[in-house]
Every structure is written in C-alpha cells, then in structure tokens.
Amino acid sequence: MILIKNGTLYTMEKEGIQDQTDILLGDGKILAIGRNLQAENARVIDAAGKLVFPGFIDAHTHLGMWEDGIGFEGADGNEMTDPITPHLRAIDAINPMDRTFAEALEAGITAVATGPGSANVIGGTFTAIKTWGHRVDEMVIKDPVAMKCAFGENPKRVYSEKKASPSTRMAIAAELRKALYETREYLKQKNQGKQDPGKMPKYDMKLEALIPVINGEIPLKAHAHRADDLFTAIRIAREFDIKVTLEHVTEGHLIAGELAKEGYPVVVGPSLSDRSKFELRNLTFDTPGVLSRAGLQVAITTDAPVVPLQYLPLVAGLAVKWGMAPDRALEAITLNPAQILGIDGQVGSLKVGKDGDILIFDTHPFELQARPRMVIIDGEIRMEREM
C-alpha cells in the first residue's frame, strides 16, 4: 500500500481542490481520501507543499503505432489499400516497447486512446490503454473505445494518388454511408437468423466490426478539421442515429455556436504544429477555449506522434495562455477524455474505487519547467524523482 500525506489534491470531482489531504492506495485502487489517514505497512509519501493530480489522459493518439525514429518498419497505423477497414484493431499494431511510452509516462500521461490514422474512410478500432507495461493485452483499459473514420484531405489524397475512390468529399461520405447501411441490413438479417437459421447471413468481418457502432455501443471517432467536414460527420451520425466524437476540430472556433447546438464531445488538436495542409489554414490555440466557453465538453490532444505525447500538459497550458480557463484545461486532459472514452469509471479523477493513477508535482503542470516528481499507475510507483 501507498499512503500519500498532506498533499493538495486536484480531485477533478465536485469536491474540487482539497488542501492538506491524504490518499491511500492499495490493490491498484484508491482506497480512501481524507485527512489523518493511517495504514499499517504502507509506504508513506510526504506530499506537503506538493500538488497531487489524477494521471493525465490523451483521448486521441497513435502511440505505439508509428514507432519512434524507425520509419517504414515502425509505421503500422494506416492500411492504405482499402478505404473501408473497420475490422482492423489497434491492439494488433501497438508496440509498448517503443520508447515513447516511457517518455509519456515520465511526463505524467498515464492513459491514452490509440488507434489507426486517417488515410481510410473507416480505419479500424481505437483502444484505451495505460502507458506502463510490456504486453499490450495487460495494459488495456477498454477495447474497443471507438471506430475511427476520416473526412477531408487525408483520404482524398491517399486514394486520388491511387486514381481510386474516394477522391472527393462526396465519395468519402458515400463510402461511409454505404458501410453503415450495409451493417444495419446485415444486423437485421442476423436477428432474423436467430429465429430462422436459413436467413442467417454469411459472416462478414467488416460488418461485424461495425455492429457496435450501429448499436450505439461505441462512437465513430470522426477525424475532421474543416467546418464543412464537421457538419458532414454530424449529418451522417444523425442519419444513422449513432454516436460520434469530433476529432481535431481545427475550425471549431468558427462554428462554435452551431457545434454547441449539437452537443457532441470535441477532441481538439494538435495545436502545437505547423499548418502543413490547406485544411489547417485556420489552426489556432484559441479553439479549445472558444469551444469550452460555448459549453462543449472539450478534450485536448497531441495527436501523438504529431506532437510528442509528453507535451500534453504544455499544450493544455498553451490553451490557457490563449484564453481557456485553467480548470477547464485541466479537465481537458483528465476527466473529460476519460468520459469521452467511456473509461471514467476507472480513471480521470481522484475518487475512491478508481484506479490508483496518481501524479505528484511540486509546481503546477502547466508551468514550463514542471515535471512530475512521482508517477503512480495502478497503485504502483512507475517513476520517481527526488522529492
């Protein structure tokens, strides 16, 4: 067991910030939060004058799927041979031995969603994992958490170069609709087949993978930078009555009122990058704050490796510099991504019963020089610097 004493706890719960408070960890979980806690045989950590946070979370990365400093051999995030690949699973491509995991952990990022890139209209499933471990199967928090789909320049460019469809935004939308429609019909046939085995359709791996989307069990994770692409994602989600999370949302500040009417969660970023293509021409750090003030649930992403994952707290701090409220920016890398990913029962805040993913800082993590003095994942100290 570990007993952290006298820290200033940023709980990310209704209790808010709790001064001179203790937190007891055991069996991988938070066992108690309060003052003057005692526990026999626990390692006691004096956190007086220190700041204690839940582990940071990035809701949209490609961690372990584009390995660091390798090139083609480590690039396993885009299967650019078919625009519709819902049957691909991130868990089969993640290399937890890549050094970017250690770099992320040392910066306090304890959990991420990671998955396919945006070359395909439908790319496959994202998974939520911890950043400590050697075998991905044992790092999983929830799998799958979402089905990746993409609008705009990336699938257009990939398939235009192949002189294949989709080469236009119309075709991207049409391909997605077709896959969703076929899945809906396939599911109807499967349900009929339960009563009449003669009506059971032939097994289709792609459509099977999309059934959780049609059933509302997982959302489409919709890569969309431009305003028109965001509206297309919403339009299709409405047509099929499915869940969607809006990812990147680069032009979200231009349509904040319209997005607020819809109310879909937004995962904003990467903002700490150049305007490398036309659909990023309105890239600005204003976006997270504008969308937060409009009332939307905002998570901030590095889109790692686009921005190295260890800079997630820095990116959140820059959002504050450009007008986002500090408490909202902190939510955007803790509780909000946990809720958006459907893993908030385990991570995202300091609450009894949740996983023991804890960070101890001696300065606020949004300060440039800040580094965690201790990183705890599942109740075990995974990184420790001199306190």
Long-range contacts (C-beta under 8 A, 24 or more apart in sequence): 1-25, 1-26, 1-31, 1-39, 1-41, 1-42, 1-43, 1-379, 2-26, 2-42, 2-43, 2-45, 2-356, 2-376, 2-379, 2-381, 3-37, 3-38, 3-39, 3-42, 3-43, 3-44, 3-45, 4-45, 4-47, 4-52, 4-358, 4-360, 5-37, 5-44, 5-45, 5-46, 5-47, 5-48, 6-46, 6-47, 6-48, 7-47, 7-48, 7-50, 7-51, 7-52, 7-360, 8-47, 8-50, 8-51, 8-52, 9-33, 9-52, 9-350, 10-51, 10-52, 10-53, 10-54, 10-330, 10-350, 11-54, 11-349, 11-350, 11-351, 12-53, 12-54, 12-330, 12-331, 12-334, 12-335, 12-348, 12-349, 12-350, 13-349, 13-350, 13-351, 20-48, 23-52, 23-350, 23-358, 25-356, 25-358, 25-376, 25-379, 26-356, 26-379, 27-379, 28-355, 28-356, 28-378, 28-379, 28-380, 29-353, 29-354, 29-355, 29-356, 29-379, 30-350, 30-351, 30-352, 30-353, 30-354, 30-355, 30-356, 31-352, 32-352, 33-350, 33-351, 33-352, 45-360, 45-374, 45-387, 46-387, 47-360, 49-362, 50-360, 50-361, 50-362, 50-373, 50-387, 51-360, 51-361, 51-362, 51-363, 51-364, 51-365, 52-350, 52-358, 52-359, 52-360, 52-361, 53-108, 53-330, 53-334, 53-350, 53-358, 53-359, 53-361, 53-365, 54-334, 54-335, 54-347, 54-348, 54-349, 54-350, 54-354, 54-357, 54-358, 54-359, 55-108, 55-109, 55-110, 55-111, 55-334, 55-347, 55-357, 55-358, 55-359, 55-375, 55-376, 55-377, 56-107, 56-108, 56-109, 56-110, 56-312, 56-313, 56-333, 56-334, 56-359, 56-365, 57-109, 57-110, 57-111, 57-112, 57-299, 57-333, 57-334, 57-337, 57-338, 57-341, 57-347, 57-348, 58-109, 58-112, 58-113, 58-300, 58-301, 58-302, 58-304, 58-309, 58-312, 58-333, 58-337, 59-112, 59-113, 59-245, 59-267, 59-299, 59-301, 59-336, 59-337, 59-340, 59-341, 60-113, 60-221, 60-247, 60-248, 60-267, 60-269, 60-299, 60-301, 60-303, 61-112, 61-113, 61-114, 61-301, 61-302, 61-303, 61-304, 61-309, 62-114, 62-115, 62-116, 62-117, 62-303, 62-304, 62-305, 63-94, 63-98, 63-100, 63-101, 63-104, 63-112, 63-114, 63-129, 63-131, 63-304, 63-305, 63-309, 64-93, 64-94, 64-95, 64-96, 64-98, 64-100, 64-101, 64-114, 64-136, 65-90, 65-93, 65-94, 65-95, 65-114, 65-115, 65-116, 65-117, 66-117, 66-305, 67-95, 67-98, 67-100, 68-98, 68-99, 68-100, 68-305, 74-98, 77-115, 77-116, 77-117, 78-116, 78-117, 78-118, 78-119, 78-120, 78-123, 78-158, 79-116, 79-119, 79-120, 79-123, 79-124, 80-119, 80-120, 80-158, 82-120, 83-120, 83-121, 83-122, 83-155, 83-159, 83-164, 83-165, 83-166, 83-175, 84-120, 84-121, 84-122, 84-175, 84-179, 84-206, 85-116, 85-120, 85-122, 85-123, 85-124, 85-206, 86-122, 86-123, 86-124, 86-125, 86-147, 86-179, 86-206, 86-207, 86-209, 86-210, 86-213, 87-124, 87-205, 87-206, 87-208, 87-209, 88-116, 88-123, 88-124, 88-125, 89-124, 89-125, 89-127, 89-143, 89-144, 90-114, 90-115, 90-116, 90-124, 90-125, 90-126, 90-127, 90-144, 91-127, 91-136, 91-137, 91-140, 91-143, 94-127, 94-129, 94-136, 96-129, 96-133, 96-134, 96-135, 96-136, 96-139, 97-134, 100-304, 100-305, 100-308, 100-309, 101-131, 101-132, 103-308, 103-309, 103-310, 104-131, 104-304, 104-309, 104-310, 104-312, 105-131, 105-132, 105-375, 105-377, 105-382, 105-383, 106-310, 106-371, 106-372, 106-375, 106-383, 107-309, 107-310, 107-311, 107-312, 107-313, 107-371, 107-372, 108-313, 108-359, 108-361, 108-365, 108-372, 108-375, 109-309, 109-310, 109-312, 110-347, 110-357, 110-359, 110-375, 110-377, 111-141, 111-338, 111-343, 111-347, 111-357, 112-304, 112-309, 113-145, 113-146, 113-337, 113-341, 115-146, 115-148, 115-221, 116-148, 117-148, 117-154, 118-148, 118-150, 118-154, 118-155, 118-223, 119-150, 119-154, 119-155, 119-158, 120-150, 120-155, 120-158, 121-149, 121-150, 121-155, 121-166, 121-172, 121-175, 121-176, 121-179, 122-147, 122-148, 122-149, 122-175, 122-176, 122-179, 122-210, 123-148, 123-149, 123-150, 124-148, 124-209, 125-209, 125-218, 126-221, 128-341, 128-343, 130-357, 130-377, 130-378, 131-377, 132-377, 132-378, 132-382, 141-343, 141-346, 141-347, 142-341, 142-342, 142-343, 144-212, 144-218, 145-218, 145-341, 145-342, 145-343, 146-218, 146-219, 146-220, 146-221, 146-245, 146-341, 147-209, 147-210, 147-212, 147-213, 147-218, 147-219, 147-220, 147-221, 148-220, 148-221, 148-223, 149-176, 149-220, 149-221, 149-222, 149-223, 149-233, 150-222, 150-223, 150-224, 151-222, 151-223, 151-224, 151-226, 151-229, 151-232, 151-233, 152-223, 152-224, 152-225, 152-226, 152-229, 152-279, 153-225, 153-277, 153-278, 153-279, 154-223, 169-228, 169-229, 169-232, 173-232, 173-236, 176-236, 177-236, 177-239, 177-240, 179-206, 179-207, 179-210, 180-210, 180-213, 180-214, 180-236, 180-240, 180-242, 181-240, 182-207, 183-207, 183-210, 183-211, 183-213, 183-214, 184-214, 184-240, 186-211, 187-211, 187-214, 187-215, 213-242, 213-243, 214-240, 214-242, 216-241, 216-242, 216-243, 218-243, 218-342, 219-243, 219-244, 219-245, 220-244, 220-245, 221-245, 221-247, 222-246, 222-247, 223-247, 223-248, 224-248, 224-249, 225-249, 225-250, 225-251, 225-279, 225-280, 226-250, 226-251, 226-279, 227-251, 227-252, 227-254, 227-255, 229-279, 230-255, 230-259, 231-255, 231-258, 234-262, 234-264, 237-264, 245-340, 247-301, 248-301, 248-303, 249-287, 249-291, 250-279, 250-280, 250-282, 250-283, 250-287, 251-282, 252-287, 252-290, 252-291, 253-282, 253-284, 253-286, 253-287, 253-290, 253-291, 254-282, 256-290, 256-291, 256-293, 256-294, 256-296, 257-294, 259-291, 259-294, 259-296, 260-294, 260-295, 260-296, 263-296, 264-296, 265-296, 265-297, 265-298, 265-299, 265-336, 265-339, 265-340, 266-291, 266-296, 266-297, 266-298, 266-299, 267-298, 267-299, 267-300, 267-301, 267-337, 267-340, 268-298, 268-299, 268-300, 268-301, 268-332, 269-300, 269-301, 269-302, 269-303, 269-307, 269-315, 270-301, 270-302, 270-303, 270-306, 270-307, 270-315, 271-300, 271-315, 271-318, 271-319, 272-302, 272-307, 272-311, 272-314, 272-315, 272-318, 273-303, 273-306, 273-307, 284-322, 285-318, 285-319, 285-321, 285-322, 286-322, 286-323, 288-319, 288-322, 288-324, 288-329, 288-332, 289-319, 289-320, 289-322, 289-323, 289-324, 289-325, 289-328, 290-323, 292-324, 292-325, 292-328, 292-332, 293-325, 297-336, 297-339, 297-340, 298-328, 298-331, 298-332, 298-336, 299-332, 299-333, 299-336, 299-337, 299-340, 300-329, 300-332, 300-333, 313-365, 313-366, 313-370, 314-366, 314-368, 316-365, 316-366, 317-365, 317-366, 317-367, 317-368, 320-366, 326-366, 329-366, 330-366, 355-379, 356-380, 360-387, 362-387
